[in-house]
Amino acid sequence: MMATALWIAFGAVGMAQILAFVCLLRGPHIGDRILALDTMVVNAIGLIVLSGLLFGTQVYFESALIIAMLGFVSTVALCRFVLRGDIIE
């Protein structure tokens, strides 16, 4: 029962990843593309956590935490670059 729910969740998050990629390609403004890229990072974290649940190992959860921190920092840096033209003042 748990495996079936995990595979359904994989499909749902995978579809969300594909739709976010389409939004990344077709976004009319740079802000839309940044949000789509951040959504793709969140979806990737979800896929990693689902993999950790499916395989039952702790390594996936630690890597998801690291990717979450890097995704947040990269989104903030990209937004600052778009708004101000530089990252470090």
N, C-alpha and C positions, 0 to 999 in steps of 0.2 A: 504494500500500500504506500509506504514511504517512497519507494523508488519510483512509482508511478507519479506521485506528486512532484518529485524532483524533476522528472523528465518533462512534465507539463510546465514547470517553472522555467526550465532551461529553454523551452520553446518560446515562452512569453518574453523572457528577458532577451533572448536572441532576436526576436522580432522587433522588440524595442530598440535594440542595437542597430538593426538594419534601418529602421525608420529614422533614427537619429543621424545615421550616416547620410541618408537621403537629404535630410534637413541641412546637414553640413555642406553638402554639395550645392544645394539649391537656395540656400539662405540669401535673401535679398540684401541684408546688411551685415556688417562685420559683427555686430552684437549678437545677431541670430546665430552666426557661425560659432562664436565663442560659447554661447549657451549650449549649442548642439554638441560641441566638443566636450564640455563639462558633463553633459548627459551621457555621452559615450564612456567617459571615465567611470561614472557611477554605475552604468550598466556592466562595464567590465569587472568592477568590484563585486557586483551581484553575481556574475558568472563564476568568479573565483570562489566566493563564499559557497555557492551551490556545489561547486566541485569539491570543496572541503567537506561538505555534508555528505556528498555521494561516496567519496573515497574514505571518509572517516579519519583524516589526518589533520594535525594542527598547523602544518607548514602553510597551507593555503590561507588560513586566517591571518597569520603573521604577514604574509605577502600582501594580502588585501589591505591591511592596516598601513603598510608602507606606501602602497600605491595611492591610498586615499590621501595621505599627507602630501605626497608629491603632486597629485592632481589638484589639490586645493592651492598649493603654492604656485603651480604653473598657471592656473586660471587667474589668480590675482596678478601675477607678473604680466600675463598677456593683456589683461584689462588695463593695467597701468601703462603698458607700452602703447596701446591704442589711444588712450586718453591723453597722455602727456608726451609721448615720443621717446621717453627713456624710462628705465626701470629703477635705477638708483639715482637719487638726487644728490 
